[in-house]
Structures are given as C-alpha cells and as structure tokens.
C-alpha cells in the first residue's frame, strides 16, 4: 500500500513538472530575449560587434561554474551562493568595464582631435569636412563616433543635433565644452580656430589641475583606506589567534548590540572617508 502511495506521489510530481516545464522555458526565453535587446542597444552604442546572445549565455554558464566551484574549493554553502551571485554580476560588469575604457580612450584622443580639426579649418576645409578627415585619420573610438555624426548629417540630421547626440552618448565634461563652444560659434559666427585654440589651453589646464589634486590627495586616500580596513584585519588576526576571544560578547545581548554598532559605525566611517577624500572640479 505504501509503495502505491509513493508511486502515485512520484507520478503526480512528474506530471506537474512536465506541465510547468513549458511555462518555465517560455519565461526563460522571454527574459533572454529581453536581455538580448537591452545588451544589443548598449553594444551598438559602443560599436561592439559581438553577438548579445553570447553575453546573455554567460548568465546561465557562469553561475553553474562558479557556484559549485565555490562549494567544492571552500567547502561552504555561503561561498557557493556568493559564486552564483558573482556569476550573475559578471556579464553586466564586462559591458560597464568596456564602456568606461571606451570613454577614457575617447577622452584621451580629444585634444589631438581638436588640434587636427583646427588645422583642417586653417587649411580652408569646412567643419563637416574636418570631421571627415578625423574619421579617416583618427583611431577608434574617435573615428567611430565622428563617423556616426557625419553619417547622420548626410541622412538629413542637422549637424548641431548630431553634436548634441554625441555629447549625450559620451557624457564627458570636456567634450561638453567643445560641443557647446561649437554650437555657440555656429550661432554667433565666431572664428572656430581661435575657439579651438582656447579650448585646447583650457582642457590642458584643467587636466593639469586634476593631476595635481590627485597627487596631493593620494596620501590621504591611502591613509583612509588603511584606517578603514585596519579594524577588519585586526579582528581577523585576533580570531586566528584565539577563536573564542569574542565569545563573551556574542553570548550576551549587550555584547551583540555593541558588535552590531561597531560594524555599522565602521561602514559609516569607510563611506565618510571616501566622501571626504573625493574632490570634484
């Protein structure tokens, strides 16, 4: 009798699983298509020619690898869960890292592009023709972004609107200065070569000021980082010497409250140190 009961339960579970499986597969496929559309938009913005499907597949592959690896190597379910979470975070992290590197590379090329564009204007070329020269002579990502501006202009979009779209895509402070100067000059009829010369000097001075501030605040940032992690390192060292050192606090309500307060105050201190050591220009 018991055998038949277990058999009926097993058959019921199998039938329910088969009935829910198509719905689950459909939900996963819908989520996958949605993620692919989001990633495709971000990758097009970066001129990243890989398939978004490859990035989305990492959401299924990495948790299955890092989760069991964390459990096998470290013998802890906590590290298994941590490995799964890290695997889920890696695809988005890859795209964000590529985007930041692209922005940094574009910013590094900006001064050379301004000087080359100024030379083109002095040689008698128009602004759009100067952009076409930059597309041919400059490496990516500058050539890619300006190539998009040129193509948009040939398709009928005003050059001013293309420059505004470029500024929104890159979201760089120094590029904003260049775009605003170009827009104002085209409206007021100013001489672009003089504008580019002043912009070049302004951007160089701004970068030199940022480097000086970074140098002067480096010691404070290092001290803040050391002071932030020193209590954590000290607690880890004490536990390695004597595992029962904090038992007297863990076994009492007052001790647990003090430990929680210490952790919270340490976290607040780390955040405040990062805020105070950050200087915006």
N, C-alpha and C positions, 0 to 999 in steps of 0.2 A: 504493500500500500504506500509506504513511504517512497519507494522507488518511483511509482507512478506520479506522486505529488511533485517530486523533484523533476521528473521528466516533463510534466505539464508546465512547471515554472520555467524550465530551460527553454521549452518551445515558445512560451509566451515572450520571454526576453528576446529570443532570436527574431520572432515576428515583429515585435515592437522596434527592434534595431533596424530591420530591413525596411520598415515603414518610415522611420525617421531618417534613414541614411540619405535618400534623395533630397529631402528638405535641407539637411545639413550640407550636402555637397552643393546645392543651389545657393545657399547662404555664403559659403566659402567662395564660390565662383563670382558672386556679385561683389563681395568685398574685394576680391582680387582685381576685378575689372575697375572698380572704383579707385583702388590704389594705383593701378597702372595708369589711369587717366591723370591722377594728381602728379605722379612721378614724370609722366611724359611731358606735362606742362613745365615742370621745373627743369627737366633735362633739355627741353627746347630752349629755355631761357639761357642755359649755359652752353648751348651748342654741343651738347654731349650726345654723341652719335650711337651710344649703346641702346639696346632694347630695354624698355622699362620692365618687361616681363622678367628679365634676368635679375633685376634689383628686387622685385616683389618675391621671387622664388627664395631669396635669402631669408625672408620671414618664416618660411617653412623648414629650411635646411639648417640654419644656424642654431635655433633653439633645440632641435633634435640632436645636434652635435655637442653644443656647449653645456646643455643641461646634464646629460649622462656623464660627460667628461668631468664636470664639477663634482658629481656624486662619487664617481669612481676614484678620482685622484685625491679628493679631500675628505671622503667618507662622511659627508654631511648633506642633509636634505636642504639646508639653508643655502649652501653653495650651488646645489642643483637648481633651486629656484632663481638664485642670482645669475647663474649661467643662462637660464631661459630668458630672463629679463634683458641681459646684455645682448643676447642673440636677437631679440626683438628691437633693440635700440640701434644696432649696428647699421642697418640699411639707411635709416634717416641720417645717421651720423656721417656716413660716407658722402651723401649728397651735400650736407651742410659744409663738410670739410672742403669738397671740391669747389663749392660756391665761394667760400671765404678765400681760398687760394686764387680763384679767378679774379675776385675783386682786388686782392692785393697786387696781383700781376698787372691788372689794368691800371691801377693807381701808380705803379712804378713806371709804366710806359707813358703816363700823362704828360710829363714835362717834355720828353722827346717829341711827342705828337704836337704839342703847342709850338715848339721851336720849328719843326718841319712845316707845320701849317703856316706859320708866319713867313718862312722862306718862300713857300708857294705863292702867298699873296704878294710878296715883294717882287716875285718873278712875273706878275701880271695875271695869275690864274684867279678864277672866282673861288668863293668859299666851297661850293659843291665840288669843283674840280680839285681843290686842295684835299677834300675828303677822299676823293677817288685815288689821289696819289698816296694818301696814307693807307688806304686799303691795299694797294699794291706793295708798298714798301714796309709797312709795319707788321710785326708778327701778331699772332693771336694772343690775347682776346681783343686787342685794339682793332685789328683789321676786321674781325668778325662783327663787332658792334657797329663800327662805322660803315661797314658794308651793308648792314641792315638799314642804317639811316639813308644811304644812297639808294637802295632798292625801294624803300618806302617813298622817297621823293620821286623816283621815276614812275611809281604807280599812282602818283597824284596827291600824295600827302604833303602838306606844306612842310618846309624844312624846319620851321620853328616848332611845329608839333612833333616832328621826329626827334628833335633835340630834347624836348621835354620828356618824351617817352624814354629816350636813352638815359636821362638823368634819373627817372623813376626806376628803371631796370637796375642800374648800377648802385644808386643810392650812396654816392661818395661826395663828401663835403667839397673837395677841391674841384671835382667835375661840376658840381652845382655852381661854383664861382664862374667857371668857364662858360657854362650854358647861359647863365644869367647875363654875363657880360656880352655874349654873342647876341642874345635877344635884345638887350638894350641898344647895342650898337646898330643892329639892323633897323630898329625903330627910329633912332635919333640920327643915324647917318654918320656915326663916329668912324675914325680910322682904325681898322682892325689890327694892323701891325703894331701900333702903339699900345692898343689894349692887350694884345698878346704879350708884349714886352713887359708891361706892368704886372700882368698875371703871372708870368714866369718868375719875376722877382718876388712877388707876394707868396707864391707857393713854396719857393725855396726858403724864404724866411720863416714861413710857418712850419715847414718840416724841420728846419734847424732848431727852432724853439721847442718843438715836440721832443726832439732827440735830447736836448739839454735837460728838459724836465724829466724825461725818462732816466737819464743818467743820475740826476740829483736825487730822485726818489727811489732809486734802485736799492740803496742800503736800507731805507725804511721798510720797503716791501719785503726784503729778505728777513729783516728782524721781525716783522709782523708775522710772516709765515712760520718762522722758527718758534716764536712765542705761542702761536696758535696750536701747533702740533706737539709742543713740549709736554703739556699735561697728559696728552694721549699716550705719548711714548713712555712717560714716567709711570702711568698706570699699567701699561703693558709690561714694563720691566718689573714692577712690584709683583704682578701676578705670576710672572715667570719664576721669580724667586720664592714666593710664598703664595700658593693658590688660595689660601684661606684668610688672606690679610683683610679682605673686605667683608668677611662673613658677619662680623659684629654689626655692620651697617645694613647688610642685606637681610638680616634676621629681625630687624626692628622697623616699625613704621616710620619713626623719625629718621633713621638712617637711610631708608629708601627714599624718603622725601628729599633729604639732603643730596643724595646722589642724583636724583632727577633734576633738582635745582642746579647742581653743578654742571650737568650735561647741557641743560638749556642755556645757562649763562656762558658756558664755553662756546656754544654755537652762536649766540648773540655776539660775543666778543670777536669771533672769527669774521662774522659778517661786517661788523663795525670797522675792524682793521682794514678789510678790503675796500670799504667805502671811503675811509679817511685817506688811504694811500692812492686813491684814484683822482687824478686832476684832469679836468676837461678844459680844452682851449676853445 
